Amino acid sequence: MPTRRVTAFFCYLAKICAVLYCLAVCGGCVDSKKNGQPPPSAAVAIVQRGNLSHVLSLAGQFQPYQVVEVHAKVSGYLRHIYVDIGDRVHAGQTLATLDVPELNAQYRSTQSEALRSQDAISAAEYEVSRTRSLHTPLQANYDRLVEASKQQPGIIAAQELDDARSQAEASQGQVNAAIAELSAAKQGADAAVADQQRVGALQAYTNVTAPLDGVVTWRYTDTGVLIQQGTNSETQAIPLIKLAQSDLLRLRVPVPEDAVRYVHVGDPMQIRVDALDRNFSGKVVRFTRNLDLSTRTMETEVDVPNQNLSITPGMYANTYLQLEHREDVLTIPIVAVQGTGPTGVVFALNANNKIEQRSVQLGMRGSTLVEVTAGLQAGDRVVLGDTSRFHDGEEVTPRLQQEPSSDIMPEEGGVTDPQESNGGGT
């Protein structure tokens, strides 16, 4: 019995001590508030409306819009070449002249043949006229005898009718033969004219002209060299010059595989040429719709006007392609969100500056801001930074931080291979 009483006494004493401790702590809290100590401070930001962008930065290379090697269409000695590297030429301008004497002789021969064929036509026409004049009276005589025989049977002997018919049919055959000769003569004349035109065209090819407006980027030959015609694939014909259309350039940009889905014709692209200290805008005009297996990139092109030739093909440019963009959306700093997925948790402040833990739906992420699609409204305040020292319902002293409402997230991309780009333009 004494032992039980002692035990009960000590339990009673312990309860009294616990109650006294709680009263002391509560008294201390009341005393703290009465002493005017403010609630803990917390950095907060306001939920704002702004824009979010995801921009891909890529290095591209300028290429001529077209590059052609100009060949001669006939073989001959180069009499004169009028252009050199760096010269700007226009479509149809004479670049060089060839000396081909045998073509001149061949053209004179075709002229003679064309004249002879015209004489043959004239002779055939005369023959047709002559045979018709002979056939007309013979046919009329036969027709008259036949008519008389019908009116008075037996008045015309059968032998006389047969002779008249034979003479008319023979003369008709001569007319038909003359007409055939005339047709053959006309066909021969057409062939002679066509041959003359062919040789004349070859003779015109002795003047080599520019197929397009461009700049001479290389010259392969000099005056006096024997030039082989470039129409035969079995011969290793040397071109005269290389011509590049540089008044319009292709800016080729390799878009990485993970950004291909964002590329569309007409998408704007910002371009920076450091070598010229120049900025301008362009639009995507075409892309290969195929990935390079070695680089895992897709070639994308922007057409860049270059009328003054200020941009030299081969120059590099820094380009900025907007992949994603959101306008007029709710944004908050990323540091206010707990979680990295499409949902997260934020500590928001109510009108009494007390913390309320809220679940939010998130959208596009920038470099410092994130889009909020549900859970917050414009003007709400959220706690920034480490929130582990706060708890739901706790009153805090807000310390407002001025945060931007819009954000651009840059991303670095690949670089065009200079050797591959040079090879692709010829």
C-alpha positions in Angstrom: 0.0 0.0 0.0 2.7 2.6 0.8 4.4 1.9 -2.5 1.2 2.5 -4.4 0.6 5.8 -2.6 4.1 7.0 -3.4 3.7 6.1 -7.1 0.4 7.9 -7.3 1.9 10.9 -5.6 4.7 11.2 -8.1 2.3 10.8 -11.1 0.2 13.7 -9.6 3.2 15.8 -9.2 4.3 15.2 -12.8 0.9 16.3 -14.1 1.1 19.5 -12.1 4.5 20.3 -13.5 3.3 19.8 -17.1 0.4 22.1 -16.6 2.7 24.7 -15.0 5.0 24.4 -18.0 2.3 24.9 -20.5 1.0 27.9 -18.6 4.5 29.4 -18.6 4.9 28.9 -22.4 1.5 30.4 -23.2 2.2 33.3 -20.8 5.4 33.9 -22.7 3.6 34.0 -26.0 1.0 36.4 -24.7 3.8 38.4 -23.2 5.6 38.4 -26.6 2.5 39.7 -28.5 2.0 42.2 -25.8 5.6 43.3 -26.2 4.8 44.2 -29.9 7.1 41.7 -31.6 5.9 41.4 -35.4 5.2 38.1 -37.1 8.1 36.6 -39.1 8.9 38.3 -42.4 8.3 36.5 -45.7 9.3 37.6 -49.3 6.2 37.6 -51.5 5.4 38.3 -55.2 2.2 39.3 -56.8 0.5 37.0 -59.4 0.6 39.0 -62.7 -0.4 38.7 -66.3 2.4 38.6 -68.8 3.9 36.8 -71.8 6.2 33.7 -71.8 8.4 32.7 -74.7 10.7 29.8 -75.5 13.4 31.0 -78.0 15.9 28.7 -79.7 19.3 30.2 -80.5 21.0 28.7 -83.5 24.0 29.4 -85.7 23.3 29.5 -89.4 25.3 30.0 -92.6 24.5 32.1 -95.7 24.5 30.3 -99.0 23.8 31.6 -102.6 20.3 31.1 -103.7 21.6 29.3 -106.8 25.1 28.2 -107.9 25.8 27.1 -111.5 28.9 26.2 -113.5 28.6 27.7 -117.0 29.7 25.4 -119.8 30.0 26.0 -123.6 27.4 24.1 -125.7 29.8 23.8 -128.6 33.5 22.9 -128.8 35.9 25.6 -130.0 38.8 27.9 -129.1 38.1 30.6 -126.5 38.4 33.8 -128.4 37.8 36.1 -125.5 36.4 36.0 -122.0 34.9 39.2 -120.7 34.4 38.5 -116.9 36.6 37.6 -114.0 36.0 36.6 -110.3 34.0 39.1 -108.4 32.2 40.6 -111.4 28.5 41.1 -111.2 26.7 40.0 -114.3 23.1 39.9 -115.5 21.0 37.3 -117.2 21.7 37.2 -121.0 25.0 39.1 -120.7 27.8 37.8 -122.9 30.5 36.1 -120.8 32.8 34.7 -123.5 33.0 34.1 -127.3 34.3 31.0 -129.0 36.0 30.6 -132.4 34.5 27.7 -134.4 35.3 28.3 -138.2 33.7 25.0 -139.3 30.3 26.1 -137.9 30.4 29.1 -140.2 31.0 26.9 -143.2 28.3 24.5 -142.2 25.9 27.4 -141.8 26.6 28.7 -145.3 26.0 25.1 -146.5 22.6 25.0 -144.9 21.7 28.4 -146.4 22.5 27.0 -149.8 20.5 23.9 -149.2 17.5 26.0 -148.1 17.7 28.1 -151.2 18.0 24.9 -153.4 14.9 23.5 -151.7 13.0 26.7 -152.5 14.0 26.3 -156.2 12.8 22.7 -156.0 9.4 23.9 -154.7 9.1 26.4 -157.5 9.9 23.8 -160.2 7.4 21.4 -158.6 4.7 24.0 -158.6 5.4 24.8 -162.3 5.1 21.1 -163.1 1.8 20.8 -161.3 0.5 23.8 -163.3 1.8 22.4 -166.6 0.3 18.9 -166.1 -3.1 20.4 -165.0 -3.2 22.6 -168.2 -2.6 19.4 -170.3 -5.1 17.4 -168.4 -8.0 19.9 -168.5 -8.7 19.7 -172.4 -8.2 15.9 -172.4 -10.7 15.5 -169.6 -13.1 17.9 -171.2 -12.9 16.0 -174.6 -13.7 12.7 -172.9 -16.6 14.2 -170.9 -18.1 15.6 -174.2 -17.8 12.3 -176.0 -19.5 10.5 -173.1 -22.4 13.0 -173.1 -22.9 12.7 -176.9 -22.9 8.9 -176.6 -25.6 9.0 -174.0 -27.8 11.3 -176.1 -27.4 9.3 -179.4 -26.2 5.8 -178.6 -23.9 4.4 -181.3 -22.9 7.8 -182.7 -19.5 7.6 -181.0 -17.4 4.6 -181.7 -16.3 2.6 -178.6 -12.7 2.7 -179.6 -12.8 6.5 -179.7 -14.3 6.6 -176.2 -11.6 4.2 -174.9 -8.8 6.3 -176.4 -10.2 9.5 -174.9 -10.6 7.9 -171.4 -7.1 6.6 -171.5 -5.7 10.0 -172.4 -7.6 11.7 -169.6 -6.6 9.1 -167.0 -2.9 9.4 -168.1 -2.9 13.1 -167.8 -4.6 12.9 -164.3 -1.8 10.5 -163.2 0.8 13.1 -164.4 -1.0 15.8 -162.3 -1.0 13.5 -159.2 2.7 12.8 -159.7 3.5 16.5 -160.0 1.5 17.2 -156.8 3.5 14.4 -155.0 6.7 16.0 -156.2 5.6 19.3 -154.9 4.8 17.9 -151.5 8.2 16.2 -151.3 9.9 19.4 -152.3 8.1 21.3 -149.5 9.1 18.6 -146.9 12.7 18.9 -148.1 12.5 22.6 -147.7 11.2 22.2 -144.2 14.1 19.9 -143.4 16.6 22.3 -144.9 15.1 25.2 -142.9 15.2 23.1 -139.7 18.9 22.2 -140.3 19.7 25.8 -141.0 18.0 26.8 -137.7 19.9 24.0 -135.9 23.3 25.1 -137.2 22.3 28.7 -136.6 21.6 27.9 -133.0 24.9 26.2 -132.6 26.6 29.2 -134.2 24.8 31.4 -131.6 26.2 29.2 -128.9 29.7 30.6 -129.7 28.5 33.5 -127.6 28.3 32.1 -124.0 25.7 34.1 -122.0 24.8 34.3 -118.3 21.8 32.1 -117.4 20.9 34.3 -114.4 21.8 37.4 -112.4 24.8 36.7 -110.2 28.4 37.1 -109.2 31.3 35.3 -110.8 32.8 33.3 -108.0 35.4 31.4 -110.0 37.0 31.5 -113.5 38.4 28.2 -114.8 39.9 29.1 -118.2 41.7 31.7 -120.2 41.8 33.1 -123.8 43.0 30.6 -126.4 42.1 27.4 -124.6 40.3 24.7 -126.5 36.9 24.3 -124.8 34.9 21.0 -125.1 31.1 21.2 -125.3 29.4 20.6 -122.0 26.5 18.6 -123.4 28.3 15.2 -123.6 28.5 13.4 -120.3 31.3 11.2 -121.7 33.7 14.0 -121.9 35.3 15.9 -118.9 34.3 19.3 -120.1 35.8 22.2 -118.2 33.4 24.9 -117.3 34.1 28.5 -118.1 33.1 30.1 -114.9 31.1 29.4 -111.7 28.2 31.8 -111.2 26.4 32.4 -107.9 23.1 34.2 -107.4 24.0 36.3 -104.4 21.3 39.1 -104.5 19.1 36.6 -102.7 20.6 34.3 -100.1 19.6 31.1 -98.3 20.2 31.2 -94.6 20.5 27.6 -93.6 19.8 26.8 -90.0 20.1 23.2 -88.4 17.1 22.8 -86.1 17.7 20.1 -83.4 15.4 17.1 -83.3 13.5 18.1 -80.2 12.5 21.4 -81.8 11.5 20.2 -85.2 7.8 19.9 -84.2 7.7 23.7 -83.6 9.0 24.7 -87.1 6.4 25.9 -89.6 6.6 27.8 -92.9 6.1 31.5 -92.1 7.5 31.4 -88.6 9.4 34.6 -87.8 13.1 34.4 -87.1 15.3 37.1 -85.7 18.8 37.2 -87.3 22.0 38.8 -86.1 25.1 39.0 -88.3 28.0 39.8 -86.0 30.5 40.4 -88.8 28.3 43.3 -90.1 26.9 44.4 -86.7 23.5 44.0 -88.3 20.1 42.8 -87.0 17.0 42.0 -89.1 14.0 39.8 -89.3 13.1 36.9 -91.6 10.6 34.1 -92.0 11.0 30.3 -92.5 10.3 29.6 -96.1 11.2 25.9 -96.4 12.7 23.0 -94.5 13.8 19.5 -95.5 11.2 17.6 -93.5 14.1 15.1 -92.9 16.6 14.6 -90.1 20.3 14.4 -90.8 21.2 11.0 -89.2 24.7 12.2 -88.2 23.7 15.5 -86.5 20.1 14.8 -85.7 19.1 18.1 -87.1 16.8 19.3 -89.8 18.0 21.9 -92.3 15.7 25.0 -92.3 16.0 27.9 -94.7 15.2 31.6 -94.6 15.4 33.7 -97.8 17.4 36.9 -97.2 17.4 39.7 -99.8 20.9 41.0 -100.5 20.6 43.5 -103.4 23.7 45.4 -102.4 25.7 42.2 -101.8 26.6 43.4 -98.3 26.3 39.8 -97.0 28.9 37.5 -98.3 28.0 33.8 -98.8 29.7 31.7 -96.2 29.1 34.2 -93.4 27.6 33.0 -90.2 24.6 34.4 -88.4 23.1 34.0 -85.0 19.4 33.2 -85.3 16.6 33.2 -82.8 13.5 31.0 -83.5 10.5 31.3 -81.3 9.3 27.8 -80.4 6.5 28.4 -77.9 4.7 31.6 -76.9 2.0 32.4 -74.4 0.4 35.8 -74.2 -1.6 37.4 -71.3 -1.3 34.4 -69.0 -0.9 34.3 -65.2 2.7 34.1 -64.1 4.6 33.6 -60.9 8.3 33.1 -60.1 9.4 29.5 -60.3 10.9 29.8 -56.8 7.4 30.1 -55.4 6.4 26.6 -56.5 7.1 23.3 -54.8 7.2 20.6 -57.4 8.5 20.3 -61.0 5.6 18.6 -62.8 2.3 20.0 -64.2 1.0 20.5 -60.7 2.6 22.1 -57.6 2.0 23.7 -54.3 2.4 27.4 -53.3 2.0 29.3 -50.1 -0.4 32.2 -50.7 -1.4 35.0 -48.3 -5.0 35.8 -47.5 -6.3 39.3 -46.7 -5.1 38.8 -43.1 -1.5 38.0 -44.2 -2.0 34.4 -43.1 -0.5 31.5 -45.1 -2.8 29.3 -47.1 -1.3 26.2 -48.8 -2.8 25.9 -52.4 -2.5 23.4 -55.2 -1.9 24.9 -58.6 -2.0 23.8 -62.2 1.1 24.8 -64.2 1.6 25.4 -67.9 4.6 26.7 -69.8 7.9 27.3 -67.9 10.3 30.1 -68.6 13.7 30.7 -67.2 12.4 32.5 -64.0 8.6 32.4 -64.4 6.0 29.7 -64.8 2.4 29.9 -66.2 -0.4 29.2 -63.7 -3.5 27.8 -65.3 -5.6 27.1 -62.1 -5.4 27.7 -58.4 -4.5 31.4 -58.3 -5.9 34.7 -59.6 -4.3 37.9 -60.7 -3.3 40.0 -57.6 -2.8 37.0 -55.3 0.4 37.0 -53.2 2.7 34.0 -53.0 5.6 33.3 -50.7 9.1 33.1 -52.4 12.0 30.9 -51.6 12.3 28.3 -48.8 8.8 27.8 -47.2 9.8 25.0 -44.8 10.0 27.5 -41.9 6.3 28.5 -42.4 3.2 26.5 -41.8 -0.4 26.7 -43.0 -2.4 29.4 -41.1 0.7 31.2 -39.8 0.6 35.0 -39.9 3.6 36.6 -41.6 4.8 40.1 -42.4 4.9 40.3 -46.3 8.0 41.8 -47.9 6.9 42.6 -51.5 9.5 41.7 -54.2 9.2 43.4 -57.6 9.2 40.6 -60.2 8.8 40.8 -64.0 5.6 39.7 -65.5 7.1 38.3 -68.7 10.0 36.0 -69.4 12.0 34.7 -72.3 13.6 31.3 -72.0 16.7 30.9 -74.3 18.0 27.6 -75.5 21.2 27.0 -77.4 21.1 24.8 -80.6 23.5 23.4 -83.1 25.9 24.8 -85.6 25.9 24.3 -89.4 28.8 22.2 -90.8 30.7 24.6 -93.1 32.0 21.8 -95.4 28.6 20.2 -95.8 26.9 23.5 -96.5 29.5 24.4 -99.2 28.9 21.1 -100.9 25.2 21.4 -100.9 25.0 24.5 -103.0 26.6 23.3 -106.2 
